[in-house]
Amino acid sequence: MKKVLNKKIIIIFIVSLALMLLVASILLYFFLTRDKLVFKLIGEEVLTLDVYEQYNDPGIQAIIDKEDVSSDVIVDYSLVDTNKVGTYEVIYKINYDKKEVQLVRTVKVVDSESPVLTLKGNEEIVVEEGNVYQEPGCNAVDNYDPKVNDKIQIINHVNTNVVGVYEVVYTVVDDSGNKSSITRQVVVKPKDDNEIDDYTSLMSSNQITNMSFIDDGVYIEGYVKDNNGSFKIKVCKDNKKDCVNYDMNKKDDYYYYGNIKLSNLDNGTYYMWIESKTAEKVVNKLDMQYRIVRAKLNDKLVTFNYDNDNVTFIVDDFAYQYDILIDPGHGGSDPGASNETIDEKQLNLIQSLYEKERYEEHGLKVLMLRNDLTYGMTMGESTWPAVRKKAYALGFYGVVSKITYSNHHNSSLDTTLSGWEIIVPATSNKEYLSTIYKISDRWTNTYNTLEEHTRVYTRNYNTGTIFSKENNDLYYFTDYYAVLRLPYQLFNVNNVLFEGSYLSNKADFEWYYTNNNWKKLSEDKIRTYVEALGIEYIEPK
Ligand SMILES: [Zn+2]
């Protein structure tokens, strides 16, 4: 009985299961065979357009029950304004299954066009040393930003006190962040190499047209209009009793040239006289186109004085007053080369102060042309450009210093430039250069990574041409930089410019300054100079 009951239950269970499966299958059939909707965007879901560009809809695909109903789709792109930067939506709608189905495409209208910059005035502007550079400005036009012209930034490191080629960079960023740059070159050319252009018109008829120190005296060149066929220069003490006569060579009817030896004169103050047919004429400062100042002439120190109308010079026993004269380049309102991290004037000072202290540890006497961020010591006529007054002071004290140098640091918009440069006087002799080569050899060693731009060179003042000095060559032309040129011309002093590094970018700065490599370069210099003075080098503590 129990077995029969069990059998019935099983049959009922199987039948119900079959019925349930049947219902499920019917439902599934209806579900699968009902109208199907395919609704999708053609093209990108997010479209980017340039401002003012026309919006062309890439289209949409709509299929219901295998039938293409794309043309029934309502496209609404009324929200898109391509004249205005922004993010917009295009909405696609279709009715399906008694409901509205919707798709959205995002349209981004962007401004990717950079402003156009045009220079006012020439691409290259030439300014004479000491004159003012007048900024002509620049124009900016942009496709979208109407106020772009007000956003021009001008980066200008032109220093008309220092001869050289500079760049003025104009940069503008429009409202949408598009950047443009344009560059102008400013060439600061040397003043006409005539020391007295401001009083040329006052000159008298007897002129000294050239004067330079030689080892034991002065080379002199000039003319006397009223001469008697022979030319004579007389050097006398102020009482006009102790006179020395120098016969000059005749160049032509009016011109003479020759040397006057001064190193064997007794100490004292002297006047110079030029002999003419009718009279002897005391040399007036207005007669001198070329005002040499002071120099070591063998064992004598000879200093010319232009304080009064008549030129005098003082002969005295020579003695060095300093072992080292350091000119920390630039200062005051002249920051020197600029870079992202530090003003050159500041770096030059840091390095110079370090070197001063180190020389003093060796018992040496050091003079610095400045000890702070001011422009420091200057000399000469008040109307001169600052750089000339600085060069003059450098020569004046350089005469009584065994070693004279200027510390500088380079910077360039061309950030691929790196390494050191040493700029020497064009006329420097081989003995002097041998010390410089020792320093350059040591610098090359210290520089083991950033060596692409290492060089010892000099420049032609008239053409700006750079000449390598690596071959021990001598060039007899005038120096490019006032701090090299004037100390040599007016004081017989050989100065040298050390450009320890290019510091155009952060990588340079980190290698050089943060990692203390500047101290290594200083030590190379200190070791060489200390040894040149015959002193044993002491390592830094
Ligand atoms: Zn400099």
Boltz pocket constraint, residues with backbone or C-beta under 6 A from the ligand:
constraints:
  - pocket:
      binder: B
      contacts: [[A, 329], [A, 330], [A, 336], [A, 337], [A, 344], [A, 407], [A, 408], [A, 409]]
      max_distance: 6.0
